[in-house]
Amino acid sequence: MIRRLVVNNVLHRPIRTIVSVIAVGVEVALVILIVGLTSGLLQETARRIEGIGADIMLQPPSASVFLAFSGAPMPIKIADKLRELRYVQAVAPVLLQFSSSGGVDIIYGIDAKSFRDVSGGFVFLEGHDMQGPDDILVDDWAAKAKHATVDSNFRLLDHDFHVAGIVEHGKGARLFVPLLTLQDLAGSRDKASIFFIKCTRQDHTQAVMDEMRPIFPGYEIRPLKDFLSLMTATNLPGLDAFIESMIALAVSIGFLVILLSMYTTVIERTRDIGILKSIGASKGYIIRALLGESAFICVIGIGLGIAMSYLGRAMFLSSFPTLSILITPDWIVRSALIALAGGLLGASYPAWLASRKDAIEALSYD
């Protein structure tokens, strides 16, 4: 009986139901896409850093695990000290530069030989390694996104580069230029943002780190095998608060729409509620009917929101191929529970209001 009542009530006002369903769907899609975008970018960045193949990375004091926030405060001569350490096979100084022209990019300024010694070298899909000061290497994802081809010009940091080669992605950045050239462009002569260190054997990593700590007190010395676990929202300043704020905004949208929808439902059906009460319907029955209606709308909205999430991801990736949006079952379930809780909470006050209506007054309502 109550199921038929819920379904009939939902179908009675199709426009209002559709608006409520869309609001819940937007709420779910916002949560899934925002969390998926942040976690996807973090994990994809971490995998690219690990793909360099180094065992240790050295950063300046208080440096963030998110390398985009790194500056260039370390003297390049640190590389010579690192090479003198026992069990150190190779050291690659890298200068990082953030660019927002034509998209958001992190550029690696590298010394081709030392970077090859640490990483094992690039896998070239087209072209060749950097040979001149104005050469640039572009990974396959960035080449697709920016329509870059071998021997074409590439404008970056107000400087014209020549695309020497297109390489397979997974070696840290997507754009690589000569270290000296980037130092000149960034005004960071003889400076580096990070040093990647390759040990003679992987099991020597801890011994090298122990030897480095007294030489570089206060510096951030991290093993790359643990880097993926460090790249979380809680380790990045402000990102966790941003995600929570966006989730709160999404929940507020669903809550307010459901509250308004259920409140107007109660006002419109005052006489119907009076009839139900006059034939013996209890307060609990009235509350269950309205909460059931809200839950039914939320369930449909959750399904729509999940579909909108996958559609939104496909649209983002078609426009921005270098993005990584990670949609996980864990956050699908969480977003569904958040939407359902918000919808039921929004319907609670109208349901309580309906249950307290006097049957005689409700029957006389016009």
C-alpha positions as CSV (number, residue, x, y, z in Angstrom):
1,M,0.0,0.0,0.0
2,I,2.7,2.5,1.0
3,R,4.8,1.7,-2.0
4,R,1.9,2.4,-4.4
5,L,1.3,5.7,-2.5
6,V,4.9,6.7,-2.9
7,V,5.1,5.9,-6.6
8,N,1.8,7.7,-7.3
9,N,2.9,10.7,-5.4
10,V,6.2,10.9,-7.3
11,L,4.4,10.6,-10.7
12,H,1.7,13.1,-9.7
13,R,4.0,16.1,-10.2
14,P,6.5,15.0,-13.0
15,I,8.2,18.3,-13.5
16,R,9.0,18.8,-9.8
17,T,10.1,15.2,-9.6
18,I,12.4,15.6,-12.6
19,V,13.9,18.8,-11.1
20,S,14.5,17.0,-7.7
21,V,16.1,14.0,-9.5
22,I,18.4,16.3,-11.5
23,A,19.4,18.1,-8.3
24,V,20.4,14.9,-6.6
25,G,22.2,13.7,-9.8
26,V,24.2,16.9,-9.9
27,E,25.1,16.5,-6.2
28,V,26.3,12.9,-6.8
29,A,28.2,13.8,-10.0
30,L,29.9,16.8,-8.3
31,V,31.2,14.7,-5.5
32,I,32.4,11.9,-7.8
33,L,34.1,14.1,-10.3
34,I,35.7,16.5,-7.8
35,V,37.2,13.6,-5.8
36,G,38.0,11.7,-8.9
37,L,39.8,14.6,-10.5
38,T,42.0,15.4,-7.4
39,S,42.8,11.7,-6.6
40,G,43.3,10.9,-10.3
41,L,45.8,13.8,-10.8
42,L,47.7,13.0,-7.6
43,Q,48.0,9.3,-8.4
44,E,48.9,9.8,-12.0
45,T,51.5,12.4,-11.0
46,A,52.9,10.0,-8.4
47,R,53.2,7.1,-10.9
48,R,55.0,9.4,-13.4
49,I,57.5,10.4,-10.6
50,E,58.0,6.7,-9.7
51,G,58.4,6.0,-13.4
52,I,61.7,8.0,-13.5
53,G,63.3,4.9,-11.8
54,A,65.3,6.8,-9.2
55,D,65.5,5.4,-5.6
56,I,65.7,8.7,-3.7
57,M,64.8,12.3,-4.3
58,L,66.3,15.2,-2.4
59,Q,64.2,18.4,-2.0
60,P,64.8,21.6,0.0
61,P,63.6,22.0,3.6
62,S,59.8,22.0,4.0
63,A,59.2,21.2,0.3
64,S,55.8,19.8,-0.6
65,V,55.3,16.3,-2.0
66,F,53.4,18.0,-4.8
67,L,56.4,19.0,-7.0
68,A,54.5,21.8,-8.7
69,F,54.9,23.8,-5.5
70,S,58.7,23.4,-5.6
71,G,61.0,26.3,-6.4
72,A,64.6,26.3,-7.3
73,P,66.5,27.1,-4.1
74,M,69.2,24.4,-4.2
75,P,72.7,25.0,-5.7
76,I,73.4,22.6,-8.6
77,K,76.7,21.8,-6.9
78,I,74.8,19.6,-4.5
79,A,74.9,17.0,-7.3
80,D,78.7,16.7,-6.9
81,K,78.4,16.0,-3.2
82,L,75.8,13.4,-3.8
83,R,77.9,11.6,-6.4
84,E,80.7,11.2,-3.8
85,L,78.4,9.2,-1.5
86,R,78.9,5.4,-1.2
87,Y,76.4,3.3,-3.2
88,V,75.3,6.3,-5.3
89,Q,75.3,5.3,-9.0
90,A,73.9,8.4,-10.7
91,V,72.4,11.8,-9.8
92,A,70.1,13.9,-11.9
93,P,69.4,17.5,-11.0
94,V,66.1,18.8,-12.3
95,L,64.7,22.3,-12.4
96,L,60.9,22.5,-12.3
97,Q,58.9,25.3,-13.8
98,F,55.2,25.9,-13.7
99,S,53.5,27.2,-16.9
100,S,49.9,28.2,-17.3
101,S,50.1,29.3,-21.0
102,G,47.9,27.1,-23.2
103,G,47.1,24.8,-20.2
104,V,48.7,23.9,-16.9
105,D,52.1,22.3,-17.4
106,I,55.1,21.3,-15.2
107,I,58.3,21.6,-17.2
108,Y,61.4,19.6,-16.4
109,G,64.7,21.2,-17.1
110,I,67.1,18.2,-17.4
111,D,70.6,17.4,-18.2
112,A,70.1,14.7,-20.8
113,K,73.0,12.4,-19.8
114,S,72.4,12.4,-16.0
115,F,68.7,12.0,-16.4
116,R,69.2,9.1,-18.8
117,D,71.7,7.5,-16.3
118,V,69.0,7.7,-13.5
119,S,65.9,6.9,-15.5
120,G,67.3,4.5,-18.1
121,G,66.4,6.9,-20.9
122,F,63.2,7.8,-22.8
123,V,61.3,5.6,-25.1
124,F,61.2,7.5,-28.3
125,L,58.0,7.2,-30.4
126,E,59.2,9.8,-33.0
127,G,62.2,12.0,-33.4
128,H,65.4,12.0,-31.4
129,D,66.9,13.2,-28.1
130,M,67.6,16.9,-27.4
131,Q,70.7,18.2,-29.2
132,G,70.4,22.0,-29.1
133,P,69.5,24.5,-26.4
134,D,66.1,25.2,-27.9
135,D,65.1,21.5,-28.3
136,I,62.1,20.1,-26.4
137,L,60.8,16.6,-25.8
138,V,57.0,16.1,-25.5
139,D,55.4,13.0,-24.2
140,D,52.7,11.3,-26.3
141,W,49.7,12.5,-24.1
142,A,50.9,16.2,-24.3
143,A,51.6,15.9,-28.0
144,K,48.0,14.7,-28.6
145,A,46.6,17.5,-26.4
146,K,48.7,20.3,-27.9
147,H,48.8,18.9,-31.4
148,A,52.6,18.9,-31.4
149,T,54.6,17.1,-34.1
150,V,58.3,16.4,-34.6
151,D,60.2,19.4,-36.1
152,S,57.3,21.8,-35.3
153,N,57.7,24.9,-33.2
154,F,56.5,24.9,-29.6
155,R,55.8,28.2,-27.8
156,L,56.6,27.9,-24.1
157,L,57.5,30.5,-21.4
158,D,57.6,33.1,-24.2
159,H,60.3,31.2,-25.9
160,D,60.2,29.2,-29.2
161,F,61.3,25.6,-28.9
162,H,61.9,23.0,-31.5
163,V,60.1,19.7,-31.0
164,A,63.0,17.2,-31.2
165,G,61.1,14.1,-30.2
166,I,57.9,12.6,-28.9
167,V,58.4,10.2,-26.0
168,E,56.4,7.7,-24.2
169,H,54.7,9.1,-21.1
170,G,55.6,8.1,-17.6
171,K,59.0,9.8,-16.9
172,G,58.0,12.6,-14.5
173,A,56.8,15.5,-16.6
174,R,55.2,15.8,-20.0
175,L,57.6,18.5,-21.3
176,F,61.4,18.3,-21.1
177,V,63.8,21.1,-22.0
178,P,67.6,21.5,-21.5
179,L,68.5,22.4,-17.9
180,L,70.7,25.4,-18.8
181,T,67.9,26.8,-21.1
182,L,65.3,26.6,-18.4
183,Q,67.7,28.1,-15.8
184,D,68.1,31.1,-18.0
185,L,64.4,31.5,-18.7
186,A,63.5,31.1,-15.1
187,G,66.3,33.3,-13.7
188,S,67.6,30.4,-11.7
189,R,71.2,30.1,-12.9
190,D,73.1,27.1,-11.3
191,K,69.9,26.2,-9.3
192,A,67.8,23.0,-9.2
193,S,64.4,22.1,-7.7
194,I,65.1,18.5,-7.0
195,F,67.8,15.8,-7.3
196,F,66.9,12.3,-8.3
197,I,69.4,9.7,-7.0
198,K,70.0,6.2,-8.3
199,C,71.7,3.7,-6.0
200,T,73.9,0.9,-7.1
201,R,71.3,-1.5,-5.7
202,Q,67.8,-0.8,-4.5
203,D,68.5,-2.4,-1.1
204,H,71.2,0.3,-0.6
205,T,68.5,3.0,-0.5
206,Q,68.3,3.2,3.3
207,A,72.0,3.3,3.7
208,V,72.4,6.2,1.3
209,M,69.5,8.1,3.0
210,D,71.2,7.6,6.4
211,E,74.4,9.0,5.0
212,M,72.6,12.0,3.4
213,R,70.8,13.2,6.5
214,P,73.8,14.6,8.5
215,I,75.1,16.2,5.3
216,F,71.8,17.8,4.4
217,P,70.1,18.6,7.7
218,G,66.5,19.7,7.3
219,Y,66.3,18.7,3.7
220,E,63.5,16.5,2.5
221,I,64.9,13.1,1.7
222,R,62.3,10.7,0.4
223,P,62.4,7.2,-1.1
224,L,60.5,7.1,-4.4
225,K,59.0,3.7,-3.6
226,D,56.9,5.4,-0.9
227,F,56.0,8.4,-3.0
228,L,52.6,7.1,-4.2
229,S,51.4,6.7,-0.6
230,L,52.4,10.3,0.1
231,M,50.4,11.8,-2.7
232,T,47.1,12.2,-0.9
233,A,44.9,15.2,-0.3
234,T,45.8,15.3,3.4
235,N,49.5,15.8,2.6
236,L,48.8,18.8,0.4
237,P,48.0,22.2,2.0
238,G,44.4,23.3,1.5
239,L,43.4,20.5,-0.9
240,D,41.6,18.4,1.8
241,A,39.6,21.5,2.9
242,F,38.8,22.3,-0.8
243,I,37.4,18.8,-1.4
244,E,35.3,19.0,1.8
245,S,34.0,22.4,0.8
246,M,32.9,21.1,-2.6
247,I,31.2,18.1,-1.1
248,A,29.4,20.4,1.4
249,L,28.3,22.6,-1.5
250,A,27.0,19.6,-3.4
251,V,25.1,18.3,-0.4
252,S,23.6,21.7,0.2
253,I,22.2,21.7,-3.3
254,G,20.5,18.3,-2.9
255,F,19.3,19.1,0.7
256,L,17.7,22.4,-0.3
257,V,16.0,21.1,-3.4
258,I,14.6,18.1,-1.5
259,L,13.5,20.3,1.4
260,L,11.6,22.7,-0.9
261,S,10.1,19.8,-3.0
262,M,8.8,18.0,0.1
263,Y,7.6,21.1,1.8
264,T,5.5,22.1,-1.2
265,T,4.3,18.5,-1.4
266,V,3.0,18.7,2.1
267,I,1.3,22.1,1.5
268,E,-0.4,20.9,-1.7
269,R,-1.5,17.6,-0.1
270,T,-2.8,19.0,3.2
271,R,-6.4,17.7,2.4
272,D,-5.0,14.3,1.3
273,I,-3.1,14.0,4.6
274,G,-6.4,14.8,6.4
275,I,-8.2,12.1,4.6
276,L,-5.4,9.6,5.4
277,K,-5.6,10.6,9.1
278,S,-9.4,10.4,9.2
279,I,-9.2,6.7,8.0
280,G,-6.7,5.8,10.7
281,A,-3.3,6.6,9.3
282,S,-0.8,7.1,12.1
283,K,1.9,9.8,12.3
284,G,4.5,7.2,11.6
285,Y,2.7,6.2,8.4
286,I,2.6,9.7,7.1
287,I,6.3,10.2,7.9
288,R,7.3,6.9,6.2
289,A,5.3,7.9,3.1
290,L,7.0,11.2,2.7
291,L,10.5,9.9,3.6
292,G,9.9,7.0,1.2
293,E,9.0,9.5,-1.6
294,S,12.2,11.3,-0.9
295,A,14.3,8.1,-0.8
296,F,12.7,7.0,-4.2
297,I,13.7,10.4,-5.8
298,C,17.2,10.1,-4.3
299,V,17.7,6.6,-5.7
300,I,16.7,7.7,-9.2
301,G,18.9,10.8,-8.8
302,I,21.9,8.6,-7.6
303,G,21.6,6.5,-10.8
304,L,21.5,9.6,-12.9
305,G,24.4,11.1,-11.1
306,I,26.6,8.1,-11.6
307,A,25.8,8.2,-15.4
308,M,26.5,12.0,-15.4
309,S,29.9,11.3,-13.8
310,Y,31.0,8.9,-16.5
311,L,29.6,11.2,-19.2
312,G,31.4,14.2,-17.6
313,R,34.7,12.3,-17.4
314,A,34.4,11.3,-21.1
315,M,33.8,14.9,-22.1
316,F,36.7,16.2,-20.0
317,L,39.1,13.6,-21.3
318,S,38.1,14.4,-24.9
319,S,38.9,18.0,-24.4
320,F,41.9,17.6,-22.1
321,P,43.6,14.3,-22.8
322,T,46.3,14.8,-20.2
323,L,43.8,14.9,-17.4
324,S,43.3,11.8,-15.1
325,I,39.9,11.4,-13.5
326,L,39.7,8.4,-11.2
327,I,36.2,7.1,-10.5
328,T,36.3,4.4,-7.8
329,P,33.5,2.1,-6.4
330,D,34.4,3.4,-3.0
331,W,33.5,7.0,-3.8
332,I,30.4,6.0,-5.8
333,V,29.1,4.3,-2.7
334,R,30.1,7.3,-0.5
335,S,28.5,9.8,-2.8
336,A,25.3,7.7,-3.0
337,L,25.1,7.5,0.8
338,I,25.8,11.3,1.1
339,A,23.0,12.1,-1.4
340,L,20.6,9.7,0.3
341,A,21.3,11.1,3.8
342,G,21.0,14.7,2.5
343,G,17.7,13.9,0.8
344,L,16.2,12.2,3.9
345,L,17.4,15.0,6.1
346,G,15.8,17.5,3.7
347,A,12.5,15.6,3.9
348,S,12.5,15.2,7.7
349,Y,11.1,18.6,8.6
350,P,8.2,18.5,5.9
351,A,7.4,14.9,7.1
352,W,7.3,16.0,10.7
353,L,5.1,19.0,9.7
354,A,2.7,16.7,7.9
355,S,2.5,14.2,10.8
356,R,1.4,17.0,13.2
357,K,-1.5,18.2,11.0
358,D,-4.9,17.9,12.7
359,A,-7.2,15.7,10.6
360,I,-10.3,18.1,10.9
361,E,-8.2,21.2,10.0
362,A,-6.6,19.4,7.1
363,L,-10.0,18.2,5.7
364,S,-11.3,21.8,5.8
365,Y,-8.1,23.1,4.0
366,D,-8.9,24.6,0.7
